[in-house]
Protein backbone atom coordinates (compact mmCIF):
# COMPACT_ATOMS: atom_id res chain seq x y z
CA UNK A 1 0.00 0.00 0.00
CA UNK A 2 2.93 2.29 0.51
CA UNK A 3 3.70 2.02 -3.10
CA UNK A 4 0.16 2.91 -4.00
CA UNK A 5 0.23 6.01 -1.75
CA UNK A 6 3.56 6.98 -3.19
CA UNK A 7 2.18 6.68 -6.73
CA UNK A 8 -0.85 8.81 -5.82
CA UNK A 9 1.36 11.48 -4.27
CA UNK A 10 3.67 11.53 -7.29
CA UNK A 11 0.75 11.71 -9.73
CA UNK A 12 -0.90 14.47 -7.70
CA UNK A 13 2.40 16.36 -7.60
CA UNK A 14 2.91 16.02 -11.33
CA UNK A 15 -0.65 17.12 -12.00
CA UNK A 16 -0.19 20.16 -9.74
CA UNK A 17 3.14 21.01 -11.43
CA UNK A 18 1.53 20.87 -14.88
CA UNK A 19 -1.30 23.13 -13.70
CA UNK A 20 1.20 25.60 -12.29
CA UNK A 21 3.21 25.63 -15.51
CA UNK A 22 0.11 26.22 -17.56
CA UNK A 23 -1.05 29.10 -15.38
CA UNK A 24 2.30 30.92 -15.42
CA UNK A 25 2.35 33.48 -18.23
CA UNK A 26 4.91 32.83 -20.88
CA UNK A 27 7.84 35.20 -20.89
CA UNK A 28 7.42 37.82 -23.57
CA UNK A 29 10.18 38.68 -25.90
CA UNK A 30 10.64 42.26 -27.01
CA UNK A 31 8.26 42.22 -29.92
CA UNK A 32 7.16 45.33 -31.70
CA UNK A 33 3.48 46.01 -32.11
CA UNK A 34 2.05 44.86 -35.42
CA UNK A 35 2.40 47.45 -38.13
CA UNK A 36 -0.97 48.90 -39.08
CA UNK A 37 -1.67 50.44 -42.45
CA UNK A 38 -1.36 54.22 -42.51
CA UNK A 39 -4.52 56.13 -41.68
CA UNK A 40 -5.37 59.47 -43.17
CA UNK A 41 -4.82 62.30 -40.78
CA UNK A 42 -8.05 64.25 -40.46
CA UNK A 43 -7.65 67.84 -41.45
CA UNK A 44 -8.93 70.47 -39.13
CA UNK A 45 -12.15 71.99 -40.36
CA UNK A 46 -11.54 75.49 -41.46
CA UNK A 47 -13.93 78.30 -42.06
CA UNK A 48 -13.53 79.55 -45.60
CA UNK A 49 -11.97 82.95 -45.86
CA UNK A 50 -14.59 85.47 -46.92
CA UNK A 51 -12.32 86.44 -49.81
CA UNK A 52 -12.78 82.95 -51.29
CA UNK A 53 -16.56 83.09 -51.28
CA UNK A 54 -18.76 84.22 -54.11
CA UNK A 55 -21.64 86.66 -54.16
CA UNK A 56 -25.13 86.83 -55.65
CA UNK A 57 -27.19 88.75 -58.15
CA UNK A 58 -30.92 88.90 -57.54
CA UNK A 59 -33.93 90.09 -59.48
CA UNK A 60 -36.92 91.24 -57.38
CA UNK A 61 -40.24 92.05 -59.01
CA UNK A 62 -43.10 93.22 -56.79
CA UNK A 63 -46.22 91.40 -57.95
CA UNK A 64 -48.42 94.48 -57.44
CA UNK A 65 -46.17 96.53 -59.74
CA UNK A 66 -45.89 93.95 -62.52
CA UNK A 67 -49.25 92.31 -63.05
CA UNK A 68 -48.19 90.74 -66.36
CA UNK A 69 -45.41 88.70 -64.71
CA UNK A 70 -46.28 85.06 -63.99
CA UNK A 71 -44.75 81.62 -63.34
CA UNK A 72 -44.34 80.85 -67.06
CA UNK A 73 -42.03 83.82 -67.60
CA UNK A 74 -38.37 83.11 -68.27
CA UNK A 75 -35.66 85.31 -66.74
CA UNK A 76 -32.25 85.65 -68.37
CA UNK A 77 -29.19 87.65 -67.38
CA UNK A 78 -27.70 89.31 -70.44
CA UNK A 79 -24.38 91.08 -71.00
CA UNK A 80 -23.77 93.93 -73.37
CA UNK A 81 -20.90 93.65 -75.81
CA UNK A 82 -18.81 96.50 -77.22
CA UNK A 83 -21.26 96.98 -80.14
CA UNK A 84 -24.15 97.46 -77.72
CA UNK A 85 -25.79 94.07 -78.44
CA UNK A 86 -27.27 92.07 -75.57
CA UNK A 87 -26.09 88.45 -75.24
CA UNK A 88 -27.71 85.77 -73.08
CA UNK A 89 -25.63 84.30 -70.26
CA UNK A 90 -26.21 80.55 -70.64
CA UNK A 91 -25.96 79.61 -66.97
CA UNK A 92 -28.05 82.46 -65.59
CA UNK A 93 -31.55 81.78 -66.82
CA UNK A 94 -34.63 80.12 -65.41
CA UNK A 95 -38.21 80.48 -64.27
CA UNK A 96 -39.20 83.14 -61.77
CA UNK A 97 -40.13 81.95 -58.29
CA UNK A 98 -42.91 83.58 -56.32
CA UNK A 99 -42.25 84.47 -52.67
CA UNK A 100 -45.70 84.75 -51.08
CA UNK A 101 -44.39 86.33 -47.87
CA UNK A 102 -42.98 89.35 -49.70
CA UNK A 103 -45.37 89.11 -52.69
CA UNK A 104 -42.36 89.24 -54.96
CA UNK A 105 -41.18 87.30 -57.99
CA UNK A 106 -37.49 86.44 -57.54
CA UNK A 107 -34.50 84.92 -59.27
CA UNK A 108 -31.12 84.58 -57.54
CA UNK A 109 -27.84 83.52 -59.16
CA UNK A 110 -24.44 82.93 -57.59
CA UNK A 111 -21.33 84.49 -59.07
CA UNK A 112 -17.73 83.55 -58.40
CA UNK A 113 -14.84 85.80 -57.48
CA UNK A 114 -13.43 85.57 -61.00
CA UNK A 115 -16.39 87.64 -62.26
CA UNK A 116 -16.42 90.31 -59.54
CA UNK A 117 -16.79 93.82 -60.89
CA UNK A 118 -17.70 92.87 -64.45
CA UNK A 119 -19.94 95.51 -66.03
CA UNK A 120 -22.94 95.94 -68.30
CA UNK A 121 -25.46 93.27 -67.37
CA UNK A 122 -29.25 93.34 -67.29
CA UNK A 123 -32.14 91.01 -66.55
CA UNK A 124 -34.50 90.23 -69.42
CA UNK A 125 -37.94 88.70 -68.82
CA UNK A 126 -39.47 86.74 -71.69
CA UNK A 127 -43.02 85.41 -71.84
CA UNK A 128 -41.74 81.83 -72.06
CA UNK A 129 -38.64 79.62 -72.22
CA UNK A 130 -38.65 79.77 -76.03
CA UNK A 131 -38.00 83.55 -75.82
CA UNK A 132 -41.09 84.28 -77.90
CA UNK A 133 -41.55 87.83 -76.66
CA UNK A 134 -39.47 90.17 -74.50
CA UNK A 135 -41.73 91.34 -71.70
CA UNK A 136 -39.48 93.53 -69.54
CA UNK A 137 -35.86 94.40 -68.75
CA UNK A 138 -33.99 95.82 -65.81
CA UNK A 139 -31.61 98.74 -65.65
CA UNK A 140 -27.99 97.90 -66.45
CA UNK A 141 -26.05 96.66 -63.43
CA UNK A 142 -22.54 95.50 -62.55
CA UNK A 143 -21.67 92.23 -60.85
CA UNK A 144 -20.74 92.30 -57.15
CA UNK A 145 -17.30 93.57 -56.28
CA UNK A 146 -16.72 91.54 -53.09
CA UNK A 147 -17.57 88.27 -51.39
CA UNK A 148 -21.01 87.79 -49.92
CA UNK A 149 -22.26 90.98 -51.60
CA UNK A 150 -25.75 90.81 -53.08
CA UNK A 151 -26.61 92.99 -56.06
CA UNK A 152 -30.41 93.36 -56.04
CA UNK A 153 -32.05 94.61 -59.22
CA UNK A 154 -35.64 95.57 -60.09
CA UNK A 155 -37.33 96.05 -63.44
CA UNK A 156 -37.38 99.40 -65.21
CA UNK A 157 -40.41 101.56 -64.42
URRA-V914719 format. One record per helix or strand of 3 or more residues. SS is the DSSP state (h for helix, s for strand). FROM is the first residue (numbers start at 0). LEN is the number of residues. If there is no record, write none. Layout:
SS/FROM/LEN + SS/FROM/LEN
This chain:
h/1/22 + h/49/3 + s/54/8 + s/73/7 + s/85/10 + s/96/3 + s/103/8 + h/112/3 + s/120/6 + s/133/5 + s/149/4
